[in-house]
Amino acid sequence: MAAYPGDPRARPDGAQVFVTATGGIKRRRDALVGKAAVCWLQGNSHDTEPYHVGDALRSKLGLAFEDFQVVKHYPEQYLVIFSEERFRQRATRQHSIEDGGRVFNFATWNEAREAEDAQLEFHVNIRIEGIPPHAWGEDVAALILGQSCAIHYVEEHTRRRERTRTYDVWAWCADPNKIPKMMWLTITDPDAEQPPMDTPRIYVQVHHEPPTGLKHALSYKVFPHLVVVEDLSFINGDGGQGGPPNRKRRREFLWRYGEPDSLGEAWDAMAETMGAKSIATTEGMRTTTAVAATTADTEASQPGAVSLAAAMELRTATAPTSVGLCRAEEAPTGQGFGRSPGGLCTRRRWHLQRLQQKQVRT
C-alpha cells in the first residue's frame, strides 16, 4: 500500500541534531539549576493535577503560592520550579510528601537527568556559501549544520557582515563525513510574530490565521565547504585510537565556489595533479632517453668512449618541508582555492614547481 503524507512507515526511523548551549539555552539552564525539582507518584497515577502538588507543598512545607510553579512534565509527572534554592532543598530533603492519600516524590532536576553522554571528537572550520543577506545569522547557520555540527563560534568578519561571500564558522563535530556537501535552504514567507514571553498572559490575545492556500517559499542552494578538520583526540594523547582510520591531528581541504566539495585534502589533491603531469612528462622523457641510449651504446663500442646513458645522471632538488594552504592575506585573487577566495600562494607554487622538477628528473 502506498504511503500517505505523515505515514509513520514512511518517516525516518531517527536523526541527530546538534545544538550549542551558548546563549538562550545556557541562560535558561542557569535559571533552573538549583531551583528546579521533578515530582512523581508511584504507579504514574493520572488522577492528580498540578494543584494537588501545590496543596501538598503549602500544607506540609509551609510554602506560599508565589514560592513555586508546578507544570506537567515527562517522563516524571511534574516539574516544580521554586523561586529560591532553599525552597527546593526543603522539598528534596523530604524525598516524599504524603497529602490527601497521595505520596509525592521529589528529586533535584539537572540537565543530565534524562540524557546520554556524548563526545564530539572534531573541531572543524566551515565556510557556508549561499546564505542570502536577509538570512545572515548564526541561527540560520546552526539550522544548516545542525544534523552534523554544533557551532563553536562565528568568525568576526562574518558576524559583522563585512563580507557575504561565505558564512564562516568553527564548529564541534562528531563525524566530519556527515557534513553535507550541498543543501537546499528553504525560507517561507513571514508569518505574524507572537508577543514577547515577558508579556503577562492576561494581556495576550492569541489569534493565529488559518491556512488559506499553499505556503510560498524561496529555496537557496547552499554549499557548506569544509576547510579544516582538527582531531581533538590528539590533545589528550590518544592519537585517534579507537576511532575511524586514517586520523591525524589536522587536515586542510581545497574547495571551489559554486561546486560541492570534491578536491579533498590539500596535499593529496596537489600530489595527484602533479603525479598525472609527471607521468605524461616521464613517458616523453623515456622515449627520448631510449633513442639517446641506443646512439650512445653504439658510440660506446669505440675505445675510450663513455655511455651517454651512464652520463645522464641528474641531481634531485630538495623541496622545503613546510606544506600548507596559504592564508587570505597571502593569496592572489581569482582562483577560489583554499581558505580564501584567492588561489595558491607564491610559496606553494614554488614548492609545486620544485616537486614537478624532482618527479621529471627521477
N, C-alpha and C positions, 0 to 999 in steps of 0.2 A: 504494500500500500504506500502511495506517495506521501511524503511528509508534508504537513501543513505548517504555516507560519507559527512559530512558537512550540512546535512539536518537540518534546523533551528527547525523543530518539534522534533528532537531527542536530541538537545542540552539542557543543563541545563538552567532553567529559570534565575538563578542567583547564585552568590557565593560571598564570602567576603574574602579579603586579607588584612593582617595587615603588615605594614612596619614601622620601626622606622626611625625617621628623622635624626638620628645621621649620621655624615659623609657627603657623597656627597649631599644628599638631603638638609641638613642644609646649606652647602656652596652655593648651587645654589639658595636657598631661600634668603640667606643674600645678594646675588648679585643682586636680583630682587627687594627686598623690598626698597621702596623709589625711585626707578628709573624706575619702570615699570608702564604702564598705558594700559587700554583697550580702544579700539576705535570702534564705530559702527555708522551706518547710519540708520535713521528711515526707517522702511519697509524692513530692511535687504537686501538692494539693492545689486544686483550681477553684476552691470555694473561698478564696481570700482576695482582697483588693488592697491597693496601697494604703487606704485609710486604716486598715486593720494593723499594719506595721506601725503607722503613726500613733495609733491609740496605745500600742504596747510601749513605744518609746516614751510617750508622755506620762503614762501611768506608772511604769516600772522604773524609768530612769530620771523622771522629773524634767524632761526636756520641753521646750516651748515650741509652738508652731513654726517660728522663724528660725529655729536651730537646725533644721534639716529639710531635705526634699526627698521624697520616695517616688521612684519611677519603675514601671515594669521593665524587666530585663530578661536576658537569656545568655547562657544556659541556666544561671541561677534565676530565681523568680523576680528578685527586686535588686535595684541599685539604690543605695542610700547615700546622698551627698550631704555631709554635715557642714555647718558654717565655720566650725573650728575643729582643730585636730583633737582637742581634749574631749569633745563630744563623741567623736568616732572611737577614741580609745575607751571611753566608758562603755560603749556597746560591744566592741570586740573583746574586751576583757571578760565580759559576762559570757561570751560564747553563745549562749542561748537564753532566750527570754520566753516565759510562758505567760500567755494572756488570753482570756476568753476561750480556754480549751485548745489553743493553738500554741505550738512551740516554734518560735522564730530563731533561726541560727544565723550568726553573723561572723564574717571574716573580712580581713582587710583586703581591699582591692589594690592590684598593681597591674601594670601593662603586660607582664609576663604570665599572668594567671592562666589564660587560655591559649597561649602562644607556643610555637615550637622554635627552638633556637636555630638560627641560620647564620652562615658566614659568607660574605662576599669577598672573593679572593683577588679581584682585579680592580685596578684604577685606570679608567680609560678617558682619553680625550676625543671628543666627538664634535664635528662641525656639521650642523644640520642645514642643508641647503634647501630652500624653497618655502620657508615660513614667510607669509606675506607681512608687510609692515604693520597692518592693523591687528595682527595676532602675535606681535612681537612681545613675548613674555615668558617667564620661567614656567608658569602654569601650563602653557601650551607645549613647551619643550618636554615637560615632565610627562604629559599625556602621550607624546610621540614615543618616548623612550621607556614608558612605564612597564612594559612587559619584559624588559631586559635589563634596565638600569634604574638606579636612584641617583638623582643629581646631587653632586657634592657642592659645586659652586659654578656660577656663570662668570665667564671672562668679563673683565671690567669694560672693555671696549664694546662688548655685546650688551651688557647691562645698561650702558649709557647710550646705546643705539648710535654709536659713532660710525659704524659700518653695518650694512644689512645684507651683505653677500651670503654670509652664513651665521647661524646662531651657535656660538662656540661655548661648550660646557666641558667640565670634568665631572665624571660620574663614577659611582661604585657599581660593580657589575659581577654577577655570579658566573656568567659564561659569555665571553665576547662573541662566540659563534652564533649566539641567538639574537644579536643585534641585526635587525632587518636592513637590507641594502636599499630598499625603496618602500615607501608607504604613501597612502593617499590620506591627506588631511582634509576632512570634510567639515566645513563651517556652515551651520544653518543660519537662516535669518534670525535676528534677535527676537526674543520674547519679552513680555513685561517682567520687570525685576520685582522680587519680593522685598518687603520692608526690612530694614536692619533688625538684627536679633535683639538689640537693646531696646527696641520699641515695646512698651508694655502691651501685652496681648489684648487688653480691653480696647486699645486704640487701633488694633489691626483688623481691617476688614478684608478677609481673603476672598479673592474672586479670580478664578482662572478661566480664560477664554477657551471654550471647547474648540476642537479642530473643525475647520470649515473646508478643508481640502488637503491636497498633498503639501508637504512641507518643503519649501525651496531651500537649496543649499548650494555652495560652491566647493568644488574639490580641487585641491592643490597637490601636485606631485612633489614629494619630499624625499631627499636623499640624505640619510644620516651617514656621513663619511667618517669612518674610523681612522684616526690619525695616530694615536699612541695607545699601546696596551702595556701597563705596568703590573707585574705579577707580585702581589703583596706577600705571598708565601716566602719569598726570599728575605723579607725583613726579619723574620724570626729564625732564619737559618734553615728552614725546611727545604729550600731549594726546589719547590714544586713537587716534592714527594707525595705520592698517594693521590695525585690529580691527573688531569689529562696529559698525554705525552707531548714531547717537544716543547717543554716550557723553558723560558729564560726570563731574566729579570726585566727586560724592556724590549719592546718591538715597535718600530715605526713603519708606517704604511704610506704608499703612494695612492693618489686619487685624482680624478679629473672632475671639473664642473660638468653638470648635466648628464652624468653617467653613474650607474651603480658601481660600487667598488669592485674591481676585478684585477687590479695590478698586483695586489699582495704586498708582502713585506718589501721595504725599500731596497735592501741589499739583494734579496733573491730576484726581484724584478729586474734590477740593473744587470746582475750577473747573467740572467737568462738572455737578456737583449744582447749583451756583449758576447756571450757564448755563441749565439746564432751568427753574429757578424764574423767572429773569429774563425768559425768552421768554414764559411764561404771563402774567407781570405786564405786560410790554410790550404784548402783544396787547390786554389790557384797557385800557391807557392810550391805545392808538391809537384805539380806539372812542370813548373819552371826548373825546380831542383832536379827532377828526373832527367830532363834534357841536358842540363848543365853537367850532371854527374856522368852521363854517357860520354859526352865530349871529353870530360876531364879524365875518365878512365882510359880513353884511347891515348890521350897525351901522356898519361902516367906510365905507359909501357916503355917510353923512352928513358934512357939512363938519366938519373938526377931529377926527374920530373916529380912534382907533388900533386896528389889528387885534389881536384877542385872541391870535391865533396868533403874531404877532410879539412879543407881550409875554410869551409863555410860555417864556422863557429861564431855565434853571436852572444854577446853578454846580455844577461837578463836584468832589466831595470827593476829596482826595488821600489814598490809602491808604499806610500805612507800608511800607517796603521789606523789613523783616525777615519772612521766611517760614520756617516750620519746625514740626515737631511738638513739642509740649510734653514735658518730661521727667516722670518719675514723680512728683516732688515737687510739680509744678505742676498736675497734672491732677486734676479732681474724679473721684470714683469712679462706676462704674455703666455706662459706655459700652462699654468693651472696645476702644477705638481705640488705635492708635499703639504707642509703645514701652512702655506700661504698661497695667495693667488699667483705668486711668482713661480719660476721654474727652478732648475738646479743651479746651485751657486757655482761660482768660478772654481773654488777648490774642488768641488765634486767633479766638475767637468775635467779638471786637470788629472784627478785621480783616475777617472774612467779612461782617459786617453792613454795614460801610462799603462793601465791594465790591458788595454787593447794591444798596445805595442808588445807587452810581455807575451800575450797569447799568440800574436802573429809570429814572434821570433821563436817561440818554443814549438 
